[in-house]
Amino acid sequence: MKEPTGKMPGRGMHKYGEKAGNHGYGKVVERMSKKEEYEAKVEAFLMPVMEENQFELVDVEYVKEAGTWYLRAYIDKEGGFTVDDCEMVSRRLSDWLDEKDFIDDSYILEVSSPGLGRPLKKEKDLKRSLGEQVDIKLYRAVDRQKDFTGKLTAYDENTITIAYEDGAETTFERKDIALIRLAFDF
């Protein structure tokens, strides 16, 4: 398999420069979006840095907000991610991005801790949060309610289940969930 080129190939191609479509294996190869490609490359660069420093890469996102592109890396570690940790990762990532220069757009690089209200996006996030209070926001209201808070009791590939203080449980389809994160009270 060819290595990614860093630039999205033209129409009808997928991320490795081969023609998109059925390759004789009975399966169509999907093309990565520019956003997915950038996020995947940054994640691949950061993983050895994370392992070397016992950090956890929580998420990488490439998003456009108010007309400006942002490349964000959210990093955590046992006992908390410090300013010095942030600076070290930011410098290494910035130097690598300058050297590889694969992002076509102008963007702002941000490296930070995910914070208290971070979304639970990956299986490892949900596993770590079992038994914890979570907030769930739905795309569409159910019984005129879009926001739910309860203890995360179960999850699988398609559903998330929470229990309320009275012992009742609700199971939500993942496709209906806009956001799930740890609940926090002030």
BAFI-3210 file (N, C-alpha, C; in Angstrom, 3 decimals, decimal comma, padded with zeros to 6 digits):
// residues 186
n [1|2|3|4|5|6|7|8|9|10|11|12|13|14|15|16|17|18|19|20|21|22|23|24|25|26|27|28|29|30|31|32|33|34|35|36|37|38|39|40|41|42|43|44|45|46|47|48|49|50|51|52|53|54|55|56|57|58|59|60|61|62|63|64|65|66|67|68|69|70|71|72|73|74|75|76|77|78|79|80|81|82|83|84|85|86|87|88|89|90|91|92|93|94|95|96|97|98|99|100|101|102|103|104|105|106|107|108|109|110|111|112|113|114|115|116|117|118|119|120|121|122|123|124|125|126|127|128|129|130|131|132|133|134|135|136|137|138|139|140|141|142|143|144|145|146|147|148|149|150|151|152|153|154|155|156|157|158|159|160|161|162|163|164|165|166|167|168|169|170|171|172|173|174|175|176|177|178|179|180|181|182|183|184|185|186]
n.u [000,837|000,509|002,072|000,352|000,028|-000,255|-001,555|-004,847|-005,919|-007,124|-010,548|-012,318|-010,348|-008,805|-007,467|-004,868|-004,094|-004,890|-007,327|-010,629|-013,194|-014,367|-012,023|-011,751|-012,113|-014,609|-015,478|-015,997|-013,621|-013,444|-013,030|-010,997|-011,922|-010,563|-010,369|-010,506|-008,185|-006,126|-006,480|-005,962|-003,253|-001,978|-002,667|-001,320|001,345|001,465|001,037|003,420|004,756|002,979|003,089|005,775|005,833|003,943|001,372|-002,074|-003,723|-006,495|-008,168|-008,094|-008,818|-009,882|-011,220|-013,523|-014,230|-016,130|-015,069|-012,345|-009,783|-009,014|-006,627|-006,712|-005,360|-006,153|-005,001|-004,179|-003,131|-002,323|-002,894|-002,949|-002,501|000,116|001,183|003,823|003,957|002,120|003,379|005,698|004,612|003,242|005,357|006,822|004,878|004,263|006,759|006,996|004,708|005,405|007,613|006,525|004,338|001,642|-000,936|-003,225|-004,683|-004,677|-004,230|-004,936|-003,011|-003,770|-003,001|-004,102|-005,425|-008,246|-010,239|-012,960|-015,553|-015,329|-016,171|-017,336|-016,073|-014,789|-014,435|-012,764|-013,121|-015,781|-015,647|-013,934|-015,609|-017,782|-020,265|-020,088|-021,560|-023,219|-023,887|-026,263|-027,008|-029,488|-030,117|-032,746|-035,739|-037,094|-040,105|-040,466|-037,972|-034,506|-032,157|-030,446|-029,484|-027,607|-026,403|-023,880|-024,444|-024,255|-023,029|-022,812|-021,934|-024,061|-025,759|-026,364|-026,709|-028,277|-028,775|-031,157|-031,545|-033,743|-033,612|-034,679|-034,063|-032,755|-032,293|-030,428|-030,194|-027,119|-026,894|-028,736|-027,672|-026,285|-024,271|-022,279|-021,078|-019,002|-020,798|-020,835|-020,921|-021,212]
n.v [-001,171|002,228|005,111|007,813|010,904|013,437|015,467|015,836|013,567|013,881|013,861|010,777|009,292|007,641|008,035|006,929|007,287|005,404|004,227|004,924|002,673|-000,661|-002,995|-005,577|-007,019|-007,113|-004,917|-001,488|001,087|003,718|007,239|009,411|012,426|015,751|016,888|014,555|013,274|015,080|015,078|012,357|012,094|013,844|012,637|010,180|011,082|012,121|009,925|008,304|010,280|010,619|008,092|008,004|009,933|009,153|010,224|010,842|010,853|012,498|013,586|014,722|017,439|019,079|021,937|024,425|027,571|030,415|031,332|030,764|028,310|025,721|023,656|021,302|019,668|017,568|016,716|014,579|013,514|011,255|012,673|015,187|017,466|019,600|023,079|023,146|020,582|020,950|022,977|021,606|019,549|021,115|022,554|020,437|019,355|021,601|022,109|019,745|019,956|022,265|021,282|019,127|020,293|019,793|020,744|022,579|024,917|028,069|028,059|027,857|026,553|024,650|023,305|021,534|020,703|018,554|019,464|019,817|019,465|017,751|015,997|012,601|010,583|008,315|004,708|004,083|006,325|006,076|003,622|004,251|005,978|004,585|004,156|006,753|010,063|011,427|013,860|014,011|015,182|015,445|015,301|015,672|016,371|014,193|013,355|016,109|016,845|017,418|017,239|015,158|013,695|011,317|008,243|006,591|003,457|001,427|000,614|000,178|-000,570|000,694|001,900|003,866|003,671|005,107|005,529|006,806|008,699|007,568|004,958|004,201|003,520|004,690|004,040|005,200|005,670|005,803|007,300|009,283|010,954|014,036|014,998|013,673|013,845|014,023|014,780|017,758|019,539|022,751]
n.w [000,000|-000,771|000,719|002,378|000,629|001,625|000,352|-000,797|-003,196|-006,588|-007,881|-007,669|-006,510|-003,706|-000,360|-000,637|-003,196|-005,035|-007,413|-006,451|-005,448|-006,270|-005,481|-006,288|-004,029|-003,108|-001,715|-001,342|-001,302|000,895|000,584|002,466|004,089|003,816|006,357|008,008|007,127|007,891|010,689|011,243|010,456|012,251|014,662|014,339|014,354|016,977|018,717|019,412|020,901|022,984|024,234|025,003|027,006|028,846|028,403|027,523|024,504|023,967|021,999|018,578|016,599|013,630|012,813|011,557|012,693|012,909|010,476|010,705|010,643|012,956|014,460|016,796|019,605|022,170|025,263|027,987|031,272|033,928|037,020|035,966|033,249|032,656|032,241|031,317|030,136|028,087|026,585|025,710|024,064|022,224|020,973|019,775|018,058|016,479|015,206|013,703|012,060|010,616|009,225|007,683|006,381|005,294|005,493|003,790|004,311|006,121|009,608|013,167|015,732|018,540|021,651|024,352|027,639|027,959|029,659|032,085|030,992|028,810|025,815|025,646|023,507|022,504|022,776|024,926|026,547|027,380|028,717|030,861|032,153|033,120|035,575|036,405|036,677|033,898|031,341|028,796|025,631|023,229|019,666|018,833|020,642|023,152|024,400|024,827|025,852|025,730|027,132|029,372|032,481|034,189|035,739|034,014|032,910|031,047|027,742|024,222|020,833|019,542|021,440|024,470|027,934|030,731|034,285|036,534|039,640|040,944|040,202|037,771|034,289|031,150|027,751|025,085|021,568|019,910|017,559|017,940|019,804|020,453|022,081|024,674|027,910|030,893|033,828|035,744|038,790|040,236]
ca.u [000,000|001,293|001,965|-000,415|000,854|-000,418|-002,504|-005,966|-005,878|-008,276|-011,821|-012,226|-009,188|-008,911|-006,339|-003,563|-003,805|-005,420|-008,686|-011,676|-014,127|-014,216|-010,674|-011,770|-012,257|-016,025|-015,706|-015,597|-012,718|-013,944|-012,031|-010,974|-012,051|-009,370|-010,422|-010,137|-006,782|-005,285|-006,599|-005,291|-001,804|-001,535|-002,786|-000,229|002,580|001,424|000,967|004,705|005,043|002,113|003,632|007,074|005,628|002,793|000,223|-003,193|-004,281|-007,942|-008,806|-007,519|-009,878|-009,593|-012,554|-013,623|-015,118|-016,192|-014,198|-010,944|-009,506|-008,289|-006,138|-006,649|-004,991|-006,523|-004,097|-004,353|-002,261|-002,627|-002,450|-003,181|-001,636|000,631|001,553|005,085|003,610|001,444|004,394|006,563|003,872|002,957|006,589|007,135|003,866|004,438|007,955|006,665|003,764|006,176|008,467|005,728|003,567|000,619|-002,238|-003,316|-005,300|-004,097|-004,936|-004,384|-002,731|-004,050|-002,756|-004,608|-006,110|-009,627|-011,133|-013,987|-016,726|-014,938|-017,083|-016,925|-016,193|-014,202|-014,783|-011,986|-013,731|-016,986|-015,222|-013,400|-016,678|-018,849|-020,547|-020,015|-022,681|-022,987|-024,919|-026,521|-027,820|-029,987|-030,376|-034,176|-036,371|-037,887|-041,064|-040,153|-036,734|-033,295|-031,036|-030,636|-028,330|-027,738|-025,183|-023,602|-024,471|-023,914|-022,912|-022,299|-021,678|-025,229|-026,580|-025,826|-027,749|-028,031|-029,730|-031,501|-031,486|-034,851|-033,379|-035,159|-033,006|-033,114|-031,293|-030,463|-029,459|-025,978|-027,134|-029,604|-026,947|-025,441|-023,132|-022,285|-019,878|-019,127|-021,566|-020,114|-021,692|-020,436]
ca.v [000,000|003,458|006,031|009,011|011,955|014,698|016,267|015,006|013,327|014,363|013,152|009,379|008,674|007,650|008,653|006,401|007,568|004,368|004,551|004,534|001,715|-002,056|-003,457|-007,017|-007,628|-007,064|-003,811|-000,195|001,825|005,070|008,296|010,249|013,854|016,526|016,989|013,249|013,011|015,915|014,566|011,050|012,292|014,453|011,596|009,217|011,718|012,339|008,703|007,981|011,340|010,322|006,910|008,384|010,793|008,636|011,096|010,259|011,695|012,405|013,860|015,688|017,929|020,139|022,531|025,827|028,331|031,842|031,604|030,442|026,894|025,388|022,295|021,167|018,391|017,520|015,742|014,459|012,537|010,961|013,759|016,470|017,941|020,890|024,072|022,682|019,469|021,557|023,683|020,623|018,906|022,150|022,822|019,277|019,264|022,760|021,864|018,679|020,509|023,168|020,452|018,325|021,289|019,121|021,389|023,622|026,132|028,770|027,554|028,144|025,324|024,706|022,080|021,807|019,669|018,532|020,162|019,056|019,164|017,137|014,971|011,199|010,226|007,021|003,590|004,168|007,372|005,503|002,580|004,927|006,749|003,726|004,431|008,200|010,879|012,020|014,674|013,640|016,117|014,797|016,155|015,978|016,146|013,015|013,843|017,542|017,000|017,106|017,106|014,116|013,458|010,086|007,446|005,737|002,069|000,483|001,159|-000,719|000,101|001,437|002,495|004,342|003,553|005,811|005,280|008,005|008,502|006,719|003,593|004,028|003,597|005,033|003,684|006,098|005,278|006,707|008,202|010,368|011,735|015,123|015,172|013,015|014,256|013,887|015,847|018,400|020,499|023,816]
ca.w [000,000|-000,849|001,845|002,058|000,042|002,346|-000,413|-001,228|-004,626|-007,342|-007,894|-008,047|-005,883|-002,249|000,332|-000,986|-004,588|-005,906|-007,832|-005,514|-006,021|-005,905|-005,804|-006,438|-002,711|-002,745|-000,798|-001,895|-000,424|001,125|000,573|003,666|003,858|004,177|007,820|008,571|006,787|008,748|012,058|011,313|010,382|013,511|015,689|014,125|014,840|018,423|019,534|020,059|021,886|024,128|024,907|025,567|028,175|029,598|028,204|026,795|023,459|024,116|020,713|017,646|015,725|012,677|012,664|011,144|013,569|012,562|009,339|010,987|010,885|014,181|014,655|018,249|020,210|023,583|025,885|029,427|031,928|035,328|037,883|035,306|032,171|033,107|031,237|030,730|029,250|026,941|025,805|025,073|022,984|021,229|020,209|018,924|017,012|015,587|014,393|012,748|011,081|009,742|008,368|006,750|005,621|004,508|005,650|002,774|004,847|007,262|010,787|014,493|016,469|019,975|022,410|025,695|028,393|027,490|030,579|032,788|030,179|027,541|025,301|025,689|022,098|022,164|023,639|026,165|027,372|027,983|029,659|032,036|032,785|033,644|036,979|036,633|036,211|032,586|030,689|027,406|024,850|022,024|018,507|018,850|021,943|023,458|025,405|024,992|026,611|024,971|028,066|030,382|033,346|034,963|035,880|032,864|033,381|029,978|026,390|023,194|019,564|019,083|022,493|025,749|028,959|031,993|035,367|037,315|041,100|041,386|039,737|036,393|033,282|029,778|026,751|023,931|020,370|019,732|016,433|018,409|020,808|019,935|022,981|025,982|028,649|032,339|034,469|036,834|039,569|040,882]
c.u [000,886|001,088|001,116|000,515|000,781|-001,351|-003,636|-005,886|-007,157|-009,480|-011,619|-011,034|-009,455|-007,566|-004,970|-003,246|-004,263|-006,831|-009,663|-012,583|-013,826|-012,856|-010,624|-011,917|-013,705|-016,367|-015,213|-014,735|-013,244|-012,804|-012,134|-011,197|-010,742|-009,257|-009,954|-008,666|-005,849|-005,296|-005,839|-003,772|-001,263|-001,602|-001,643|001,107|002,606|001,480|002,313|005,097|004,238|002,702|004,931|006,918|004,494|001,612|-000,871|-003,669|-005,788|-008,626|-007,929|-008,672|-009,381|-010,943|-012,456|-014,663|-015,014|-015,177|-012,726|-010,815|-008,677|-007,879|-005,908|-006,265|-005,323|-005,760|-004,302|-003,279|-002,718|-002,070|-002,569|-002,095|-001,192|000,917|002,857|004,857|003,021|002,461|005,289|005,864|003,607|004,177|006,915|006,157|004,023|005,636|007,679|005,723|004,472|007,020|007,646|004,844|002,484|-000,768|-002,281|-003,786|-004,420|-004,903|-004,234|-004,215|-003,005|-003,778|-003,205|-005,124|-007,572|-010,616|-012,212|-015,125|-016,422|-015,947|-016,482|-017,141|-015,777|-014,606|-014,038|-012,548|-014,953|-016,628|-014,751|-014,518|-017,844|-019,021|-020,510|-021,284|-022,314|-024,176|-025,035|-027,410|-028,197|-030,156|-031,831|-034,767|-037,126|-038,787|-040,731|-038,902|-035,554|-032,095|-031,372|-029,347|-028,597|-026,411|-025,045|-023,506|-024,076|-023,779|-022,497|-022,138|-022,834|-025,993|-025,755|-026,974|-027,326|-029,136|-029,927|-031,468|-032,578|-034,715|-033,864|-033,982|-033,588|-031,955|-031,508|-029,707|-028,326|-026,211|-028,002|-028,894|-026,038|-024,162|-023,345|-020,974|-020,115|-019,904|-020,705|-020,996|-020,766|-021,151]
c.v [001,239|004,303|007,224|010,113|013,265|015,640|015,339|014,814|013,809|013,447|011,704|008,661|008,586|008,058|008,127|006,551|006,473|004,768|004,066|003,531|000,307|-002,542|-004,968|-007,746|-007,589|-005,905|-002,530|000,524|003,255|006,061|009,107|011,694|014,528|016,607|015,681|012,926|013,798|015,387|013,249|011,206|012,871|013,419|010,591|009,797|011,773|011,055|008,309|009,022|011,066|009,151|007,230|009,164|010,335|009,616|010,294|011,266|011,492|012,601|014,797|016,140|019,057|020,733|023,989|026,494|029,801|032,198|031,272|028,942|026,741|023,921|022,159|019,750|018,493|016,385|015,750|013,519|012,367|012,100|015,135|016,865|019,365|021,833|023,659|021,515|020,013|022,227|022,689|019,976|019,904|022,442|021,662|019,160|020,395|022,571|020,814|019,185|021,453|022,368|019,729|019,190|020,668|019,754|022,609|024,958|026,801|028,326|027,999|026,808|025,552|023,329|022,369|020,542|019,693|019,235|019,256|018,610|018,483|016,078|013,572|010,656|008,789|005,964|003,673|005,235|006,821|004,454|003,203|005,617|005,907|003,989|005,901|008,881|011,517|012,880|014,199|014,702|015,423|015,805|016,612|015,594|014,811|013,439|015,275|017,793|016,575|016,830|016,099|013,971|012,199|009,365|006,542|004,297|001,055|001,229|000,032|000,098|001,026|002,204|002,952|004,251|004,315|005,449|006,579|007,664|007,573|005,269|003,324|004,186|004,036|004,648|004,573|005,469|006,284|007,716|009,396|011,315|012,768|015,231|014,331|013,407|014,005|015,061|016,471|019,454|021,519|024,327]
c.w [000,000|000,390|001,439|001,572|000,805|001,629|-000,840|-002,726|-005,287|-007,243|-008,339|-007,431|-004,382|-001,665|-000,074|-002,468|-005,536|-006,301|-006,768|-006,206|-005,548|-006,393|-005,951|-005,114|-002,232|-001,835|-001,447|-000,875|-000,314|001,136|001,862|003,268|004,256|005,698|008,466|008,313|007,704|010,184|012,217|011,300|011,696|014,632|015,567|014,593|016,369|019,253|020,154|021,126|023,152|024,934|025,640|026,880|029,093|029,578|027,502|025,761|023,489|022,763|019,894|016,771|014,847|012,311|012,218|012,025|013,216|011,473|009,527|011,252|012,159|014,126|016,152|018,641|021,694|024,228|027,395|029,966|033,360|036,180|037,239|034,321|032,510|031,935|030,542|029,766|027,954|026,015|025,050|023,875|021,857|020,358|019,262|017,763|015,995|014,658|013,323|011,660|010,108|008,755|007,294|005,854|004,738|004,618|004,730|003,336|005,894|008,490|012,057|015,212|017,952|020,582|023,830|026,361|027,948|028,421|031,163|031,888|028,863|027,104|025,454|024,284|021,799|023,181|024,970|027,107|028,102|029,029|030,971|032,833|033,286|035,144|037,336|036,134|034,871|032,171|029,259|026,783|023,552|020,888|018,500|020,201|021,980|024,606|025,821|025,831|025,750|025,864|029,155|031,178|034,155|035,022|034,654|033,347|032,317|028,656|025,468|021,921|019,139|020,149|023,703|026,753|030,210|032,990|036,138|038,803|041,604|040,906|038,321|035,426|031,947|028,882|025,530|022,774|020,185|018,621|016,831|019,379|020,139|020,756|024,236|026,662|030,134|032,892|035,562|037,470|040,187|042,089]
res [m|k|e|p|t|g|k|m|p|g|r|g|m|h|k|y|g|e|k|a|g|n|h|g|y|g|k|v|v|e|r|m|s|k|k|e|e|y|e|a|k|v|e|a|f|l|m|p|v|m|e|e|n|q|f|e|l|v|d|v|e|y|v|k|e|a|g|t|w|y|l|r|a|y|i|d|k|e|g|g|f|t|v|d|d|c|e|m|v|s|r|r|l|s|d|w|l|d|e|k|d|f|i|d|d|s|y|i|l|e|v|s|s|p|g|l|g|r|p|l|k|k|e|k|d|l|k|r|s|l|g|e|q|v|d|i|k|l|y|r|a|v|d|r|q|k|d|f|t|g|k|l|t|a|y|d|e|n|t|i|t|i|a|y|e|d|g|a|e|t|t|f|e|r|k|d|i|a|l|i|r|l|a|f|d|f]
***
